[in-house]
Amino acid sequence: MRRTFALGIATVLAVSGLAGCGGDNEDGPEAKQTKAGPVTIEWWGWAPGYDKAAAAWNAAHPDITVKFTQTESGAKGGYQKMLSAVKAGNAPCLAQVGAETLPSFLVEGAVEDITPYVKDSAAKFQPSALKSVTFGGKQVAVPVDSGPMGLFYRKDIFARHKISVPKTWEEFTAAAEKLHAASPGTYLTSFNPDDMYGFSGLAQQAGAKWFSTEGDAWKVAVDDEPTLKVAAYWQNLIDKKLVDVQAAWSDAWFKHFSDGKIASLVGPVWMTKVLEDSVKGTSGKWAVAPMPNWVAGQTATGNVGGSPNAVLKGCKNPKEAVEFSTWLSTDTSAFDGLVTNGGLFPTTVNGAALPSIGTGRPFYGDQPVFQVFAEAAKTTVPDFGWGPATPELNEAFNAAVGDAVKKQGTLTEAFATIQTKAVESLKGKGLTVNQ
């Protein structure tokens, strides 16, 4: 199909082939039929705890077997593997696809309309979670988790240097200066030039709106004022050599956490488990607080991540795939396991009441850290917006920001380049763009 359309969601639906699909079958008569008898659902993803969840499901549901396959994370190759499998006709039935990437999968025609199978479960999810997986009235994935941000910090290092937990970004800069002056080999935090998703959460907190729609066209504003404000802030820390510039997820990055060279991290809730698994030798030395804010006394929170389970194109058993996905996200025992084993934060209406949310975690000195994130989730800034070319945007970010930290320009200049690339990417997909 030729990739043109009147945008809004209509464009995305037209390009993906979902326009007109499911509109008359929401009560089920024309829903895709699934075969009788036992079925096997192939499921691809990378979240910690998913393997245990599949095993628990299989033990109690002999008629629907879920076969989980661990993949690379989406940005590290998982998404490309999924899209290639869809094109080859051998994709799994179910896949972990970040909410930021769902529009891209939609434009590629890689997801199924699951609207006929989710009506009975809609009331269990937060409206914002459903909004993130619904396009033009068509739901294409089941929400799982969200990623409200917080400040992870080393209690021992803060105490040793008499540093108070910063409540504002101004205080954060002052803390960075104080710590590095007292201990030149120690940095308050790091800057990751290859982590667009982490930066997007910081921009969201400041009020950025990268993608939105105006009538029949996309509006792209990756270089909007809030984003440039955040870029200038981190440029100042980089210029003063107050942050450790490291590639995210690199061995060096985790080593610096282990060695105490990096004393804090502003990151999403799911980093609770990542730190527990990656820097075990520092157990008991960490704590979590709300992320710093731009204005004293005001609270706004960014969000990073949240990976729904999408039913990929060609799935022969979408009803069963949705049944499992809904159980995974709404069953108390199942999601308690995901909180404990994966550090995931629920998107259900009653998720904050899960037993695991109030449970202390030894790595954090038995602090019930998920309670911090439960409060943070209430102040997440809405309407940030992702577009249908996230992989291309990520590539542009890595290139431009990577050059900036190598003194080949500034972060502000980098975002001008990223803006241009983002617009070109959308236009290259046949989408109308208004700047």
C-alpha positions in Angstrom: 0.0 0.0 0.0 1.3 3.4 -0.9 2.3 5.3 2.3 0.2 8.4 2.1 -2.7 9.5 4.2 -4.4 12.2 6.0 -2.5 11.9 9.2 -3.8 12.3 12.6 -4.4 8.8 13.6 -6.1 8.2 10.3 -2.8 8.4 8.6 -1.2 5.9 10.9 -4.1 3.5 10.5 -4.2 3.9 6.8 -0.5 3.2 6.5 -0.6 0.2 8.8 -3.7 -1.3 7.2 -5.8 -1.1 10.4 -8.1 1.6 8.9 -11.6 0.0 8.7 -10.4 -3.2 10.5 -12.4 -4.2 13.6 -14.8 -1.3 13.3 -17.8 -3.7 12.9 -16.5 -6.6 14.8 -16.0 -5.2 18.3 -18.7 -7.5 19.6 -16.8 -10.4 18.3 -18.8 -12.0 15.4 -16.1 -11.2 12.8 -13.1 -11.4 15.1 -10.3 -13.5 13.8 -11.2 -17.1 14.6 -8.7 -19.2 16.6 -8.2 -22.9 16.4 -9.9 -25.2 18.9 -7.8 -27.2 21.3 -4.4 -26.5 22.9 -2.4 -23.7 21.4 1.1 -22.4 21.8 1.8 -18.6 22.0 5.3 -17.5 21.1 6.4 -14.5 23.1 9.5 -12.4 22.6 10.8 -9.9 25.2 13.6 -8.9 27.5 12.1 -7.8 30.8 13.4 -9.5 33.9 10.8 -11.9 35.3 9.0 -12.6 32.1 10.4 -16.2 32.0 9.1 -16.9 35.5 5.7 -15.4 34.6 5.4 -17.7 31.6 6.3 -20.7 33.7 3.6 -19.8 36.3 1.0 -19.3 33.5 1.9 -22.6 31.9 1.6 -24.5 35.2 -2.0 -23.3 35.6 -3.2 -23.2 31.9 -2.5 -26.4 30.1 -4.6 -25.4 27.1 -2.6 -22.3 26.3 1.2 -22.8 26.4 3.3 -19.6 26.4 6.8 -20.1 25.0 9.0 -17.2 26.1 12.2 -16.2 24.2 14.6 -13.7 25.6 15.7 -11.1 23.0 18.0 -8.1 23.0 16.2 -5.0 24.2 14.4 -3.1 21.5 16.9 -0.4 21.0 19.7 -2.9 21.0 18.3 -4.9 18.1 15.1 -6.5 19.5 12.7 -4.3 17.5 14.5 -4.9 14.2 14.4 -8.6 14.8 10.7 -8.4 15.4 10.0 -6.3 12.3 12.2 -8.6 10.2 10.2 -11.6 11.5 6.9 -10.0 10.6 8.1 -9.3 7.1 9.4 -12.9 6.8 6.1 -14.3 8.0 7.5 -16.1 11.0 7.0 -13.6 13.8 6.0 -14.6 17.3 2.4 -14.0 18.3 3.3 -11.7 21.1 6.1 -9.2 21.6 7.3 -6.7 24.1 7.1 -3.3 22.3 7.8 -0.1 24.1 5.0 2.5 24.0 7.4 4.9 22.4 7.9 2.4 19.5 4.3 1.3 19.0 3.5 4.0 16.5 6.5 2.9 14.4 5.3 -0.7 14.4 1.8 0.6 13.5 3.2 2.4 10.5 5.0 -0.7 9.4 1.8 -2.7 9.5 3.4 -5.0 12.1 0.6 -5.2 14.7 -2.9 -6.6 14.9 -6.1 -4.9 16.0 -7.0 -6.6 19.3 -10.0 -4.4 20.1 -12.5 -7.3 19.9 -10.7 -9.1 22.7 -10.0 -6.3 25.3 -13.4 -4.8 26.0 -14.0 -6.7 29.2 -10.6 -5.8 30.7 -10.5 -2.1 29.8 -11.7 -0.9 33.2 -8.8 -2.6 35.0 -6.2 -0.3 33.4 -5.4 3.4 34.0 -6.8 5.5 31.1 -3.4 6.9 30.3 -2.1 3.4 29.8 -4.9 2.5 27.4 -4.4 5.7 25.5 -0.8 4.8 24.9 -1.8 1.6 23.1 -4.9 2.8 21.3 -4.9 4.6 17.9 -8.1 5.8 16.3 -10.2 3.7 18.6 -8.2 0.5 17.7 -6.2 -1.1 20.5 -3.1 -2.9 19.4 -1.4 -3.9 22.6 -2.0 -4.7 26.3 -0.4 -2.3 28.8 2.1 -3.9 31.2 4.2 -1.3 33.0 5.2 2.3 33.2 8.4 4.1 34.1 8.0 7.0 36.5 11.5 8.4 37.4 13.3 9.0 40.6 16.7 9.7 42.1 18.8 6.6 43.0 21.6 7.7 45.2 24.5 6.3 47.3 23.6 7.0 51.0 27.2 6.3 52.1 28.8 8.8 49.7 26.2 11.5 50.3 26.7 11.1 54.1 30.5 11.0 53.9 30.5 14.4 52.0 27.6 15.9 53.9 25.5 16.2 50.7 21.7 16.7 51.1 19.5 14.9 48.7 18.8 17.6 46.0 15.1 18.5 45.6 15.7 20.9 42.6 18.0 20.9 39.6 19.8 23.9 41.0 20.5 22.0 44.2 21.6 19.1 42.0 24.3 21.3 40.3 25.4 22.5 43.7 25.7 19.0 45.0 27.7 18.0 41.9 30.1 20.8 42.4 30.5 20.1 46.1 31.1 16.4 45.6 33.6 16.7 42.8 35.6 19.4 44.6 35.8 17.2 47.7 36.6 14.0 45.8 37.8 14.8 42.2 37.5 11.1 41.3 33.8 11.0 42.1 30.9 12.4 40.1 27.4 13.0 41.3 26.0 11.3 38.2 26.7 10.4 34.6 25.6 11.6 31.2 24.8 8.9 28.7 25.1 10.2 25.1 23.5 7.0 23.7 20.4 7.1 25.9 17.6 9.0 24.1 15.0 7.3 26.2 16.5 8.6 29.5 16.9 12.0 28.1 13.3 12.0 26.9 12.2 11.5 30.5 14.1 14.6 31.6 12.7 16.6 28.7 9.2 15.4 29.5 9.5 16.5 33.1 10.4 20.0 31.8 7.3 20.1 29.6 8.6 18.9 26.2 6.1 17.7 23.6 8.2 16.0 20.9 5.4 14.7 18.7 1.8 15.7 18.3 -0.8 15.9 15.6 -2.5 18.9 14.1 -5.5 18.0 11.9 -4.0 15.8 9.2 -0.4 16.4 9.9 2.3 15.5 12.4 3.9 18.3 14.4 7.6 17.5 15.3 9.2 19.6 18.1 12.2 17.6 19.3 14.0 20.9 19.7 11.3 22.7 21.6 12.1 25.2 24.4 11.8 22.7 27.3 14.2 20.2 25.5 16.7 22.9 24.9 16.5 24.0 28.5 17.4 20.5 29.6 20.1 20.2 27.0 21.7 23.5 28.2 21.6 22.3 31.8 23.5 19.1 31.0 25.9 21.0 28.7 26.9 23.1 31.6 27.6 20.1 33.8 29.6 18.5 30.9 31.6 21.7 30.3 32.5 21.9 34.0 33.5 18.3 34.0 31.0 17.6 36.8 29.5 14.4 35.2 31.0 11.1 34.1 30.2 10.8 30.4 29.7 7.1 29.8 27.8 4.9 27.4 24.7 3.6 29.0 24.7 -0.1 29.9 28.5 -0.4 29.3 30.8 -2.3 31.5 32.6 0.9 32.4 29.3 2.5 33.5 28.4 -0.3 35.9 32.0 -0.5 37.1 31.8 3.2 38.1 28.6 2.6 40.0 30.3 -0.3 41.8 33.5 1.6 42.5 31.6 4.6 43.8 32.8 6.9 41.0 29.2 7.6 40.2 27.1 8.5 43.3 23.6 8.8 41.8 21.3 8.1 38.9 18.2 9.9 37.8 16.3 7.1 36.2 13.0 5.1 35.9 11.5 2.7 38.4 12.8 -0.4 36.5 16.3 0.6 37.3 15.7 -0.7 40.8 16.2 -4.3 39.6 19.0 -3.4 37.1 21.1 -1.9 39.9 20.4 -4.8 42.2 21.6 -7.3 39.6 24.5 -5.2 38.2 26.2 -3.8 41.2 25.5 -6.4 43.9 28.6 -5.4 45.9 27.0 -2.1 46.8 23.8 -3.7 48.4 22.5 -1.7 51.3 24.2 1.5 50.3 21.5 2.8 48.0 18.2 4.8 48.5 15.6 6.3 46.3 14.1 9.8 46.4 11.9 11.9 44.0 13.7 13.2 41.0 14.9 16.9 41.3 12.4 19.5 40.0 12.8 22.7 38.2 10.8 24.8 40.6 11.1 24.4 44.4 7.9 23.2 45.9 6.5 22.0 42.7 6.5 18.3 41.6 6.6 17.0 38.1 7.9 13.6 37.0 9.2 12.2 33.7 8.5 8.7 32.5 10.9 6.4 30.7 9.7 3.2 29.3 6.6 1.1 29.7 6.5 -1.8 27.4 3.1 -3.2 26.4 2.7 -6.6 24.8 1.7 -6.2 21.2 0.1 -8.9 19.1 2.2 -9.0 15.9 0.8 -9.3 12.4 0.0 -12.8 11.4 -0.7 -14.2 14.9 -3.0 -17.2 14.5 -4.3 -17.0 18.1 -4.8 -13.4 19.0 -7.6 -14.1 21.5 -5.4 -16.5 23.5 -2.4 -14.1 23.2 -4.6 -11.3 24.7 -5.9 -13.6 27.4 -2.4 -14.3 28.6 -1.3 -10.7 28.3 -4.2 -9.5 30.3 -3.5 -12.1 33.0 0.1 -11.0 33.1 -0.8 -7.4 33.7 -3.8 -7.8 36.0 -3.3 -10.9 38.1 -2.1 -9.9 41.6 0.3 -12.9 42.0 1.6 -12.5 38.4 2.4 -8.8 38.7 3.7 -9.1 42.2 6.3 -11.4 40.7 7.1 -8.8 38.0 7.6 -6.2 40.6 9.9 -8.4 42.7 11.8 -10.1 39.9 11.8 -7.4 37.2 11.3 -4.1 39.0 8.3 -3.3 36.8 5.6 -0.8 37.9 2.0 -1.6 37.2 -0.4 0.3 34.9 -3.6 -1.1 36.5 -6.1 1.0 38.5 -5.3 -0.9 41.7 -1.6 -1.6 41.0 -0.3 0.6 43.8 -2.1 -1.7 46.3 0.0 -4.7 45.3 1.8 -6.2 48.3 5.2 -5.9 46.7 4.8 -2.1 46.3 5.0 -1.7 50.1 7.8 -4.2 50.6 11.3 -3.1 51.5 14.1 -4.2 49.3 17.4 -5.2 51.0 19.5 -3.6 48.2 18.1 -0.2 49.3 18.5 -0.8 53.0 15.0 -2.3 53.2 13.4 1.0 51.9 10.0 0.3 50.2 11.3 2.1 47.2 8.2 1.4 45.0 6.2 3.6 47.3 8.4 6.5 46.1 7.6 5.6 42.5 3.9 5.2 43.3 3.8 8.8 44.4 5.9 9.9 41.4 3.5 8.2 39.0 0.8 10.5 40.2 2.7 13.6 39.0 4.0 12.3 35.6 3.7 15.1 33.1 1.1 14.1 30.4 1.0 14.4 26.7 4.7 14.0 25.9 4.1 12.2 22.7 6.1 9.8 20.5 6.0 9.6 16.7 6.0 6.8 14.2 9.8 6.9 13.5 11.4 6.1 16.9 14.2 3.9 15.6 15.3 6.6 13.2 15.0 9.2 16.0 17.2 7.1 18.3 19.8 6.7 15.6 19.8 10.5 15.0 20.1 11.1 18.7 23.0 8.8 19.2 24.9 10.3 16.3 24.3 14.0 17.1 24.6 13.8 20.9 27.6 11.5 20.5 29.4 14.2 18.4 28.4 16.9 20.9 30.1 15.2 23.9 33.2 14.8 21.7 33.4 18.6 21.5 32.0 18.6 18.0 29.3 21.1 18.8 26.9 21.5 21.7 23.8 19.6 22.9 21.7 22.5 21.8 23.1 22.3 18.3 22.7 18.5 18.4 18.9 18.8 18.9 18.6 21.1 15.9 20.2 18.3 13.8 17.9 15.7 15.5 14.9 17.8 14.6 15.8 17.9 11.0 16.4 14.2 10.9 13.1 13.5 12.7 11.2 15.5 10.1 13.0 13.8 7.2 12.2 10.4 8.7 8.4 11.1 8.9 8.3 12.5 5.4 10.2 9.5 4.2 7.4 7.3 5.4 4.8 9.4 3.4 3.6 11.3 6.4 2.6 14.9 6.3 4.6 17.2 8.7 3.9 20.7 9.9 6.7 22.4 11.7 
